[in-house]
Amino acid sequence: MATLNLELDIPTESVGWTEIPQKELTSEIKKILAVYLYSKKSLPLHHACKLAGVSKWEFFDINKEFRVPVPYDIENLEQDRDTLRRLNR
């Protein structure tokens, strides 16, 4: 998988004010970016999950933390049901 490496300069005093340990900062920034892009409809769900490095259900929980509504309609339900049927064969 090809990746894009970005450099982000954050003042250390800004990081010091967060409750996020510095070693977890990269993964947290990816989650925040995934939620933001997903909420703006700039990134589909499966790509947002991949960027955040979490499952669909974990991503739904992260969205809930940020109070971002997750659109889940009858079509999504039917797709999930079909997937479950295929997996149970």
HELIX and SHEET records of a PDB file:
HELIX    1   1 THR A   12  GLY A   16  1                                   5    
HELIX    2   2 GLN A   22  GLU A   24  5                                   3    
HELIX    3   3 LEU A   25  SER A   39  1                                  15    
HELIX    4   4 LEU A   45  ALA A   52  1                                   8    
HELIX    5   5 LYS A   56  GLU A   65  1                                  10    
HELIX    6   6 ILE A   74  LEU A   87  1                                  14    
END                                                                             
